[in-house]
Amino acid sequence: MSGLQQFDLAAADGTLIRGDRSIGQDRQILFITGFLSKRWGNKSKALAQWCEEKGWGFCCYDVRGFGDSEGTFTDYTLSDWIVDARLVVDLIQDGPPITIVGNSLGGWIAWLLAQDYPLVEKLVLIAPAFNMMGVRAKSIEPERRQVWHKAGWMPWDDEPAHRDFPIAWKWVEESEAYWKTNFDRLRPVNTAILHGQQDSVILPQGSSQFVEQVRSLVPSFPIELHLVPGDHRLSSPEHLDTFRRLTVDSTCG
């Protein structure tokens, strides 16, 4: 994809956040990845292509401790990744209005950012992992939760790919703390949520309950929920067609 340039952003600890950005007109899309995901996958590649076709700007990045960005994974938690996202939004604030597309945990981070940045005019949240680690801690067996709390670390699950990325109990504490204040301020940002009905990683009930709570607080809030057949990845051509319609071809409200 033409026009993309790599950027480095220095965080407060001196490590570099690495990403890619193209400059465009009228609108720009920021993609925020999910947990343990690098910035370039099928969704971000599709977004970059669509933005190029539209002449829009595009941006994606890797969080500290993962992908091409510097740092060690175990040195960072949710609050650090939110700081990383803020640094990237600060970087692109010199451009046109922003649509943030957040995948899984990136969906919740996108929601949190949109409450603070008026330039963010639209959100597309794909299987958003609201209060991800708080929900995870409640969903596992009590014995395993106690071990996690006492030891201070635990992989997401027993999959070999996850064993090298132990999660600090601090993730749970921070997730719960952010969740407690999640609905304190509700800036009415156009929001579309896309969630697979067969998602067993982040259950679709979480998105349904989220939308219900937002509407109970602000009935006129411009939020839509799209439950579709599919799992957590939502990577089929049909899913990408829906993804494009929500992100590029329409506005929600």
Sine and cosine of phi, psi and omega as CSV:
sin_phi,cos_phi,sin_psi,cos_psi,sin_omega,cos_omega
0.00,0.00,0.79,-0.61,-0.09,-1.00
-0.98,0.20,0.40,-0.92,0.10,-0.99
1.00,0.05,-0.16,0.99,0.00,-1.00
-0.99,0.17,0.72,-0.70,0.06,-1.00
-0.78,-0.63,0.67,-0.75,0.02,-1.00
-0.97,0.24,0.59,-0.81,0.09,-1.00
-0.77,-0.63,0.43,-0.91,0.09,-1.00
-0.85,-0.53,0.77,-0.64,0.08,-1.00
-0.88,-0.48,0.78,-0.62,0.02,-1.00
-1.00,0.07,0.83,-0.55,0.09,-1.00
-0.99,0.12,0.10,-0.99,-0.07,-1.00
-0.88,0.47,-0.47,0.88,0.00,-1.00
-1.00,0.07,0.07,1.00,0.05,-1.00
1.00,-0.02,-0.18,0.98,0.03,-1.00
-0.98,0.19,0.38,-0.93,-0.10,-0.99
-0.98,-0.22,0.73,-0.69,0.18,-0.98
-1.00,-0.06,0.83,-0.56,-0.05,-1.00
-0.93,-0.36,0.66,-0.75,0.02,-1.00
-0.42,-0.91,-0.11,-0.99,0.02,-1.00
-0.75,-0.66,0.58,-0.81,-0.04,-1.00
-0.57,-0.82,0.63,-0.78,0.19,-0.98
-0.85,-0.52,0.54,-0.84,0.00,-1.00
-1.00,-0.09,0.69,-0.72,0.01,-1.00
-0.56,-0.83,-0.13,-0.99,-0.03,-1.00
-0.92,-0.39,0.39,-0.92,0.16,-0.99
0.96,0.28,-0.71,0.70,-0.06,-1.00
-0.40,-0.92,0.40,-0.92,0.14,-0.99
-0.67,-0.74,0.56,-0.83,0.00,-1.00
-0.92,-0.39,0.77,-0.63,0.10,-0.99
-0.95,-0.30,0.81,-0.58,0.04,-1.00
-0.97,-0.25,0.79,-0.62,0.05,-1.00
-0.91,-0.42,0.85,-0.53,-0.11,-0.99
-0.96,0.28,0.21,-0.98,0.09,-1.00
-1.00,0.09,0.00,-1.00,-0.01,-1.00
-0.91,0.42,0.74,-0.67,-0.02,-1.00
0.84,0.54,0.60,0.80,0.05,-1.00
-0.81,-0.59,0.65,-0.76,0.06,-1.00
-1.00,0.08,0.27,-0.96,-0.20,-0.98
-0.94,0.35,-0.44,0.90,-0.06,-1.00
-0.96,-0.27,0.94,-0.33,0.10,-1.00
-0.63,-0.78,-0.20,-0.98,-0.09,-1.00
-0.90,0.43,-0.58,0.82,-0.03,-1.00
-0.95,0.31,-0.72,0.69,-0.02,-1.00
-0.92,0.38,-0.59,0.81,0.05,-1.00
-0.90,0.43,-0.65,0.76,0.04,-1.00
-0.90,0.44,-0.70,0.72,0.01,-1.00
-0.87,0.49,-0.70,0.72,-0.01,-1.00
-0.88,0.48,-0.64,0.77,0.02,-1.00
-0.92,0.40,-0.70,0.71,0.00,-1.00
-0.89,0.45,-0.64,0.77,0.02,-1.00
-0.91,0.42,-0.63,0.78,0.04,-1.00
-0.89,0.47,-0.66,0.75,0.02,-1.00
-0.90,0.44,-0.58,0.81,-0.04,-1.00
-1.00,0.07,-0.25,0.97,-0.11,-0.99
0.98,0.20,0.33,0.94,0.02,-1.00
-1.00,0.02,0.28,-0.96,0.12,-0.99
-0.99,0.13,0.35,-0.94,0.02,-1.00
-0.56,-0.83,0.52,-0.86,0.01,-1.00
-0.48,-0.88,0.65,-0.76,0.18,-0.98
-0.53,-0.85,0.33,-0.95,-0.09,-1.00
-0.40,-0.92,0.26,-0.96,0.13,-0.99
-0.97,-0.24,0.66,-0.75,0.06,-1.00
-0.94,0.34,0.36,-0.93,0.08,-1.00
-0.87,0.50,0.64,-0.76,0.02,-1.00
1.00,0.06,0.09,1.00,-0.02,-1.00
-0.47,-0.88,0.43,-0.90,0.00,-1.00
0.89,0.46,-0.67,-0.74,-0.04,-1.00
-1.00,0.07,-0.17,0.99,-0.01,-1.00
-0.97,0.26,0.39,-0.92,-0.05,-1.00
-0.99,0.17,0.20,-0.98,0.05,-1.00
0.97,-0.25,0.24,-0.97,0.01,-1.00
-0.97,-0.24,0.73,-0.68,-0.10,-0.99
-0.77,0.63,-0.71,0.70,-0.10,-0.99
-0.95,0.32,-0.14,0.99,0.03,-1.00
-0.99,0.10,-0.12,0.99,-0.14,-0.99
-0.81,-0.59,0.50,-0.87,0.02,-1.00
-0.72,-0.69,-0.16,-0.99,-0.09,-1.00
-0.82,0.58,-0.71,0.71,-0.04,-1.00
-0.88,0.47,-0.56,0.83,0.03,-1.00
-0.93,0.37,-0.65,0.76,-0.01,-1.00
-0.94,0.35,-0.49,0.87,0.11,-0.99
-0.93,0.36,-0.65,0.76,0.08,-1.00
-0.87,0.50,-0.67,0.74,0.03,-1.00
-0.85,0.52,-0.71,0.70,0.00,-1.00
-0.89,0.46,-0.65,0.76,0.02,-1.00
-0.90,0.44,-0.64,0.77,0.02,-1.00
-0.88,0.47,-0.62,0.78,0.00,-1.00
-0.94,0.35,-0.68,0.74,0.04,-1.00
-0.88,0.47,-0.64,0.77,0.06,-1.00
-0.86,0.51,-0.61,0.79,0.00,-1.00
-0.90,0.44,-0.66,0.75,-0.13,-0.99
-0.99,-0.10,0.10,1.00,0.00,-1.00
-0.91,0.41,-0.23,0.97,0.02,-1.00
-0.98,0.19,-0.03,1.00,-0.05,-1.00
-0.98,-0.22,-0.25,-0.97,-0.01,-1.00
-0.96,0.30,0.05,-1.00,0.00,-1.00
-0.79,0.61,0.46,-0.89,-0.16,-0.99
-0.93,-0.35,0.72,-0.70,0.30,-0.95
-0.96,-0.27,0.82,-0.57,0.08,-1.00
-0.98,-0.20,0.79,-0.61,0.13,-0.99
-0.95,-0.30,0.89,-0.46,-0.03,-1.00
-0.90,-0.44,0.74,-0.67,-0.02,-1.00
-0.95,-0.31,0.82,-0.57,0.06,-1.00
0.83,0.55,-0.87,-0.50,0.03,-1.00
-0.86,0.51,-0.54,0.84,0.07,-1.00
-0.88,0.48,-0.42,0.91,0.07,-1.00
-0.92,0.39,-0.68,0.73,0.03,-1.00
-0.92,0.38,-0.67,0.74,0.04,-1.00
-0.87,0.50,-0.65,0.76,0.04,-1.00
-0.86,0.51,-0.70,0.72,0.03,-1.00
-0.86,0.51,-0.71,0.70,-0.02,-1.00
-0.89,0.46,-0.66,0.75,0.00,-1.00
-0.90,0.43,-0.65,0.76,-0.09,-1.00
-0.90,0.44,-0.40,0.91,0.02,-1.00
-0.95,0.32,-0.33,0.94,-0.10,-0.99
-0.93,-0.36,-0.25,0.97,-0.11,-0.99
-0.88,-0.47,0.96,-0.27,-0.01,-1.00
-0.86,0.50,-0.42,0.91,-0.01,-1.00
-0.93,0.36,-0.32,0.95,0.05,-1.00
-0.98,0.20,0.94,-0.35,-0.09,-1.00
-0.97,-0.23,-0.24,0.97,-0.07,-1.00
-0.45,-0.89,0.57,-0.82,0.08,-1.00
-0.81,-0.58,0.68,-0.73,0.22,-0.97
-0.82,-0.57,0.91,-0.41,-0.10,-1.00
-0.94,-0.35,0.87,-0.49,-0.06,-1.00
-0.97,-0.23,0.91,-0.42,-0.04,-1.00
0.71,0.71,0.82,0.58,-0.11,-0.99
-0.89,0.46,0.71,-0.70,-0.05,-1.00
-0.99,-0.15,0.96,0.29,0.02,-1.00
-0.91,0.42,0.74,-0.67,-0.01,-1.00
0.75,0.66,0.77,0.64,-0.17,-0.98
-0.81,0.58,-0.79,0.61,-0.09,-1.00
-0.98,0.20,-0.48,0.87,0.10,-0.99
-0.90,0.43,-0.68,0.73,0.05,-1.00
-0.90,0.43,-0.66,0.75,0.00,-1.00
-0.88,0.48,-0.70,0.72,-0.02,-1.00
-0.89,0.46,-0.56,0.83,0.00,-1.00
-0.98,0.21,-0.37,0.93,-0.13,-0.99
-1.00,0.00,-0.31,0.95,-0.03,-1.00
-1.00,0.03,0.20,-0.98,-0.02,-1.00
-0.88,0.48,0.60,-0.80,-0.02,-1.00
-0.81,0.58,-0.61,0.79,-0.01,-1.00
-0.90,0.43,-0.67,0.74,0.00,-1.00
-0.93,0.37,-0.60,0.80,0.04,-1.00
-0.89,0.46,-0.65,0.76,0.02,-1.00
-0.90,0.43,-0.65,0.76,0.05,-1.00
-0.88,0.47,-0.69,0.72,0.03,-1.00
-0.85,0.53,-0.74,0.67,-0.03,-1.00
-0.90,0.44,-0.70,0.72,-0.07,-1.00
-0.95,0.32,-0.71,0.70,-0.02,-1.00
-0.96,0.26,-0.50,0.87,0.01,-1.00
1.00,-0.04,-0.16,0.99,-0.06,-1.00
-0.59,-0.80,0.51,-0.86,0.11,-0.99
-0.25,-0.97,0.69,-0.73,0.14,-0.99
-0.91,0.41,0.34,-0.94,0.02,-1.00
-0.83,0.56,-0.69,0.72,0.07,-1.00
-0.40,-0.92,-0.22,-0.98,-0.08,-1.00
-1.00,-0.04,0.15,0.99,0.06,-1.00
-0.89,0.47,0.70,-0.71,-0.01,-1.00
-0.80,0.59,-0.58,0.82,-0.04,-1.00
-0.92,0.39,-0.33,0.95,-0.07,-1.00
-0.98,-0.18,-0.21,0.98,-0.10,-0.99
-0.92,0.39,-0.41,0.91,0.00,-1.00
-0.99,0.11,0.04,1.00,-0.05,-1.00
-0.78,-0.63,0.94,0.35,0.01,-1.00
-0.91,0.40,0.61,-0.79,-0.08,-1.00
-0.97,-0.24,0.80,-0.60,0.01,-1.00
-0.94,0.33,0.55,-0.83,0.09,-1.00
-0.86,0.51,-0.40,0.91,0.05,-1.00
-0.84,0.54,-0.50,0.86,0.08,-1.00
-0.84,0.55,-0.69,0.73,-0.02,-1.00
-0.90,0.43,-0.74,0.68,-0.03,-1.00
-0.87,0.48,-0.69,0.72,0.00,-1.00
-0.93,0.37,-0.66,0.75,0.01,-1.00
-0.86,0.51,-0.72,0.70,0.01,-1.00
-0.90,0.43,-0.62,0.79,-0.01,-1.00
-0.91,0.41,-0.70,0.72,0.05,-1.00
-0.91,0.42,-0.61,0.79,-0.03,-1.00
-0.91,0.42,-0.59,0.81,-0.02,-1.00
-0.88,0.48,-0.47,0.89,-0.02,-1.00
-0.96,-0.29,0.14,0.99,-0.14,-0.99
-0.86,0.52,-0.57,0.82,-0.09,-1.00
-0.95,-0.30,0.22,0.98,-0.02,-1.00
-0.91,0.41,-0.62,0.79,0.06,-1.00
-0.79,-0.61,0.77,-0.64,0.00,-1.00
-0.82,-0.57,0.99,-0.13,0.09,-1.00
-0.99,0.12,0.81,-0.58,-0.14,-0.99
-0.96,0.28,0.99,0.16,0.04,-1.00
-1.00,-0.06,0.75,-0.66,0.07,-1.00
-0.81,0.58,0.85,-0.53,-0.14,-0.99
-0.73,-0.68,0.79,-0.61,0.13,-0.99
-0.88,-0.48,0.75,-0.66,0.04,-1.00
-0.92,-0.40,0.79,-0.62,0.05,-1.00
-0.90,-0.44,0.85,-0.53,-0.08,-1.00
-0.63,-0.78,0.69,-0.73,0.03,-1.00
-0.97,0.23,0.72,-0.69,-0.02,-1.00
-0.93,0.38,-0.40,0.91,0.00,-1.00
-0.98,-0.22,0.31,0.95,0.01,-1.00
-0.92,0.38,0.90,-0.44,0.02,-1.00
-0.97,-0.23,-0.07,1.00,0.03,-1.00
-1.00,0.05,-0.81,0.59,0.10,-0.99
-0.86,-0.50,0.96,-0.29,-0.16,-0.99
-0.91,0.41,0.66,-0.75,-0.03,-1.00
-0.90,0.43,-0.35,0.94,0.05,-1.00
-0.86,0.51,-0.50,0.86,0.01,-1.00
-0.89,0.46,-0.65,0.76,0.04,-1.00
-0.94,0.35,-0.65,0.76,0.02,-1.00
-0.88,0.48,-0.71,0.70,0.00,-1.00
-0.91,0.41,-0.60,0.80,0.02,-1.00
-0.88,0.47,-0.75,0.66,-0.01,-1.00
-0.88,0.47,-0.67,0.74,0.02,-1.00
-0.87,0.49,-0.66,0.75,-0.02,-1.00
-0.93,0.36,-0.67,0.74,0.04,-1.00
-0.87,0.50,-0.72,0.69,-0.03,-1.00
-0.93,0.36,-0.48,0.88,0.05,-1.00
-0.93,0.36,-0.48,0.88,-0.01,-1.00
-1.00,0.04,-0.65,0.76,0.00,-1.00
-0.71,-0.71,1.00,0.01,-0.07,-1.00
-0.82,0.57,-0.49,0.87,-0.04,-1.00
-1.00,0.01,0.08,1.00,-0.05,-1.00
-0.85,0.52,0.76,-0.65,-0.07,-1.00
-0.98,0.18,0.98,0.21,-0.05,-1.00
-0.77,-0.64,0.67,-0.74,0.00,-1.00
-0.80,-0.60,0.60,-0.80,0.07,-1.00
-0.90,-0.44,0.80,-0.60,0.02,-1.00
-0.88,-0.48,0.98,-0.22,0.07,-1.00
-1.00,-0.05,0.84,-0.55,-0.09,-1.00
-0.77,-0.64,0.41,-0.91,0.10,-0.99
-0.87,0.49,0.74,-0.67,0.01,-1.00
0.49,-0.87,0.24,-0.97,-0.01,-1.00
-0.99,-0.14,-0.35,-0.94,-0.08,-1.00
-0.93,0.37,-0.48,0.88,-0.13,-0.99
-0.97,0.23,-0.58,0.81,-0.01,-1.00
0.72,0.69,0.84,0.54,-0.15,-0.99
-0.89,-0.45,0.15,0.99,0.00,-1.00
-0.97,0.25,0.27,-0.96,0.07,-1.00
-0.84,0.54,-0.60,0.80,0.02,-1.00
-0.91,0.42,-0.65,0.76,0.03,-1.00
-0.90,0.43,-0.66,0.75,0.01,-1.00
-0.91,0.41,-0.55,0.84,0.07,-1.00
-0.89,0.45,-0.69,0.72,0.04,-1.00
-0.91,0.42,-0.66,0.75,0.02,-1.00
-0.85,0.52,-0.71,0.71,0.01,-1.00
-0.90,0.43,-0.69,0.73,-0.03,-1.00
-0.87,0.50,-0.68,0.73,-0.04,-1.00
-0.95,0.32,-0.55,0.84,-0.13,-0.99
-1.00,-0.02,-0.66,0.75,-0.20,-0.98
-0.92,-0.39,-0.67,0.74,-0.22,-0.98
-1.00,-0.03,-0.09,1.00,-0.04,-1.00
-0.50,-0.87,0.23,-0.97,0.19,-0.98
-0.91,-0.41,0.47,-0.88,0.00,-1.00
-0.95,-0.30,0.42,-0.91,0.00,-1.00
0.13,-0.99,0.00,0.00,0.00,0.00
